[in-house]
Amino acid sequence: MPDETEPEDTHPVAELVSTLKRERDAVRRRHMDGASGIEVTRRLSDLVDRLVVSMFNLAVERVPGAVAEPSICLVAAGGYGRRRLAPFSDIDMTFIVAHEDDPVLDGIAREMFFLITDVLTEGVGLRIGYAYRPLGEIEDLDIASQTALLDARLVCGDRALFYRFREELLRSIQPAVFAWTKIHEREEALHESGDSLYYLEPNVKMGAGGLRDLHTAEWLAKVTMGVGLQDPWGRLRIGGYISEEEFQSVTAGRDYLLRLRNGLHWMTDEALDIVLRDRQAEIAAQLGFAGDGKRTPVDQMMEEYYRHAASIRRISRKAAAKCMKQSLRLDTGFVIKAGQVTPTDVTLLEREPSAALRVLYHTQCYDFPLSPEVEVMISDFASGAEGALDDIESRRIFLQILRHPHRVYATLKRMADLEVLPRVIPAYQALLRLLPTEAVHQFTVGEHSLRVVEALEQSRAESETTGSIFRQAWNHVNSPEVLMLAALLHDVGKIRRSEHHAEVGAEIARSVAFQLGLEEESIQHLAFLVKNHDLLADFTRLRQPDQPGATAEITEVTKTPERLAMLFLLACADVRTMGNDTGVHVQIENLVQLYRTITATPPGESDQTESEGIQEGVRALEESLSVRHLPETAVRSFIAAMPAGYLLNTDVDRIAAHIMAVDRLENEPVVDFREDRRRLWTVMTVIALDAPGLLSKIAGVLFAHDVNVHSARVFTREGERPIALDELVVEAHNKPLTFDVQVAVERDLRRVLAGEVSAADVMAEYGRRLDSCTPVRSVRLHNDLSESFTVVEIEMPDEKGLVCRLATALTSFGWDIHNARITTRAGTARIVFYVTDVSRRKIETDTLDPLMMLTEGMSAAE
């Protein structure tokens, strides 16, 4: 580039800037004199055109080797391309070059960039939008770029190249996809902004009834009638899409909005498109509104605005709807006709099998319904096809389907129904027809796996909620296609019933992933997820995640935050498919608590770091409690006595309430009820002087009132007068406890704890009795799952009063219960108790026959 200090370089720029300022002032005076909005925007567009032509000629002169008519053109895009340039709107320009990496063409574009920056940006303060497009890249443009170039207008350069560019653009646009996208973009934008015509401070460009409504109808007209269309509204009128009266209404409304927008820009010397209330009097006067005695100038201006906006909105929607009724090309061999995907070439799949997946991917992206003809066409092809759809294109599209953020389940379900899915994953054919061995399932193994995909999508939707634990987990997922594929294949190992299905499934999944062309890291992730998909659920059933060090084995297995997040999401989705009762929600809540506990201390941190983290959490709790005006000694003694798991996993407000309850506790217990945040169950807290069998007494009273227990945490504050804090998750008929039930439970529990009656007496009062002892299927005692407790794992048929009977039996052995977890599925209950002996030591299990002990203990408890 020549030295910028040379006179011949600086003089043209200064002259161009001077001309631009002078002529913009002249256009501004035209506006103030009452020129129409269309006239002003055209004058501004034409002014920029003249300057750009001068700069283009200057740039060609400055670049060595440039011919008089180089193979480059500069096109106006967006509002500038429509000749609707407002005073301070962005000036969008695109350089089109015939050949990429041509030093002469690159030099012209670079020189133009500097000149445009010097004249338009530095000289006047206008914002410029640039794009540089080799002709060969036009076919790969995204819809946003296609939209801007739909309004492209040649300003200077190679005219033949411009026509070639427009032809390439026309070929690259899929009318159905483009039209659907623009319609939904507009609907979503209006939904986010409130979708009302009648804002007191309307946005004349983006608001309902604003210029963007006109643009959307124009873009749809162009893709259905021809990209080069310069007068879309005129063509809509000629084609009968709108009437002559509607055409005139649109023309008048557009002019009014443009004039209003021009006034806002000139008034503020910036791209202001919102009619701010504190500027409405000024803009009304500028536009010539004087009032009529009954209405102020502002009233007149805004009434006129609302009238035009309502008309524009109605007519634009009508025009867009009629455009959408046309036969719109979707892809090779398919069009959208009468709102459905319809084939134009019924033999396409025989030549191009991947087209079946491609059209299904389009329906996933844009929610297009398939016509019966297309469904029959795909189904006939899939049922008659031999072998798998294993070509490169089919594999690529299938992974796109799994990777897409929406409608993965719906697409996979449709693929299964049309028999396409087994052609992509041959092993899936057997899964679709495979009966499960667990009674909890309602579907075949293959259908259950599809429902897990659906539940994953549900958690992804929930992840959009700020603060959601699922948001935290999904933020770690870099390969959603791997997670969706893991959901689809997590039970694939059940094909071979005689082997451990998770181990077998991991090997089958590895083979499927290799066939689909996944990279080695993704293959490893997939095999890991399938092999360990029950890990977290098993952990929450048996273990207490809030005990220090309890989750170390999970962090050791998962290794990375992404694997842990995917395993958590998969586990929650798997549980969700088991129903919608309280037990399922409690299991998910346990998984959430586990994930929160693990992610609180990063994997690989030392025990010292974990201890420091607990101390920091306790200090933060003390600070939070300090502002609640509680007795300082009561706070300190309570925190010192309670375990870290309680302190770090209980809401601060609840802890404050518990401290006050303990502080005033004499001989009367404190009973507290609260609903969980989703109102699915009740958390019942009992604070009382510690005594053997407390949990069994509580469970007996709850059984008397037909209340189910799903989990129980028992905390004990040591001291001269040990105090127990029992926290139970309960519900009645899959609903939180009503106020009447809460009152009755509290009344009867106080009677039992005061020794006035026994729990059995209360049961008798309500006509409730424990049925004959149900055979216990299995009992296992574990001393290796907890540092402080023996874990009693029991499996038996589910029945009313089970917690009461089991807690009573364990208490009869002289054991103290510190924690209980109950999981029920398909009539089977799995109950886990954390126990110690009366000396707070683990139970010596070497000489015990736990099944015999428990059976005898339950019989004695009846």
Secondary structure as GFF3:
##gff-version 3
##sequence-region A 1 862
A	DSSP	alpha_helix	7	32	.	.	.	ID=ss1
A	DSSP	alpha_helix	37	62	.	.	.	ID=ss2
A	DSSP	beta_strand	72	77	.	.	.	ID=ss3
A	DSSP	alpha_helix	78	81	.	.	.	ID=ss4
A	DSSP	beta_strand	91	97	.	.	.	ID=ss5
A	DSSP	alpha_helix	103	116	.	.	.	ID=ss6
A	DSSP	pi_helix	117	122	.	.	.	ID=ss7
A	DSSP	alpha_helix	123	124	.	.	.	ID=ss8
A	DSSP	beta_strand	128	134	.	.	.	ID=ss9
A	DSSP	three_ten_helix	135	140	.	.	.	ID=ss10
A	DSSP	alpha_helix	143	150	.	.	.	ID=ss11
A	DSSP	beta_strand	153	157	.	.	.	ID=ss12
A	DSSP	alpha_helix	159	172	.	.	.	ID=ss13
A	DSSP	alpha_helix	175	193	.	.	.	ID=ss14
A	DSSP	alpha_helix	211	225	.	.	.	ID=ss15
A	DSSP	alpha_helix	232	238	.	.	.	ID=ss16
A	DSSP	alpha_helix	244	268	.	.	.	ID=ss17
A	DSSP	three_ten_helix	277	279	.	.	.	ID=ss18
A	DSSP	alpha_helix	280	286	.	.	.	ID=ss19
A	DSSP	alpha_helix	297	324	.	.	.	ID=ss20
A	DSSP	beta_strand	328	331	.	.	.	ID=ss21
A	DSSP	beta_strand	334	337	.	.	.	ID=ss22
A	DSSP	beta_strand	340	343	.	.	.	ID=ss23
A	DSSP	alpha_helix	348	351	.	.	.	ID=ss24
A	DSSP	alpha_helix	354	366	.	.	.	ID=ss25
A	DSSP	alpha_helix	372	384	.	.	.	ID=ss26
A	DSSP	alpha_helix	392	403	.	.	.	ID=ss27
A	DSSP	alpha_helix	408	417	.	.	.	ID=ss28
A	DSSP	alpha_helix	421	424	.	.	.	ID=ss29
A	DSSP	alpha_helix	428	432	.	.	.	ID=ss30
A	DSSP	alpha_helix	445	462	.	.	.	ID=ss31
A	DSSP	alpha_helix	469	474	.	.	.	ID=ss32
A	DSSP	alpha_helix	480	489	.	.	.	ID=ss33
A	DSSP	three_ten_helix	492	495	.	.	.	ID=ss34
A	DSSP	alpha_helix	501	516	.	.	.	ID=ss35
A	DSSP	alpha_helix	520	531	.	.	.	ID=ss36
A	DSSP	alpha_helix	535	542	.	.	.	ID=ss37
A	DSSP	alpha_helix	552	558	.	.	.	ID=ss38
A	DSSP	alpha_helix	561	576	.	.	.	ID=ss39
A	DSSP	alpha_helix	582	600	.	.	.	ID=ss40
A	DSSP	alpha_helix	607	626	.	.	.	ID=ss41
A	DSSP	alpha_helix	632	641	.	.	.	ID=ss42
A	DSSP	alpha_helix	644	649	.	.	.	ID=ss43
A	DSSP	alpha_helix	652	664	.	.	.	ID=ss44
A	DSSP	beta_strand	670	675	.	.	.	ID=ss45
A	DSSP	beta_strand	682	689	.	.	.	ID=ss46
A	DSSP	alpha_helix	694	704	.	.	.	ID=ss47
A	DSSP	beta_strand	708	717	.	.	.	ID=ss48
A	DSSP	beta_strand	723	731	.	.	.	ID=ss49
A	DSSP	alpha_helix	739	753	.	.	.	ID=ss50
A	DSSP	alpha_helix	759	765	.	.	.	ID=ss51
A	DSSP	beta_strand	778	782	.	.	.	ID=ss52
A	DSSP	beta_strand	790	797	.	.	.	ID=ss53
A	DSSP	alpha_helix	802	812	.	.	.	ID=ss54
A	DSSP	beta_strand	816	825	.	.	.	ID=ss55
A	DSSP	beta_strand	828	836	.	.	.	ID=ss56
A	DSSP	alpha_helix	850	861	.	.	.	ID=ss57
###
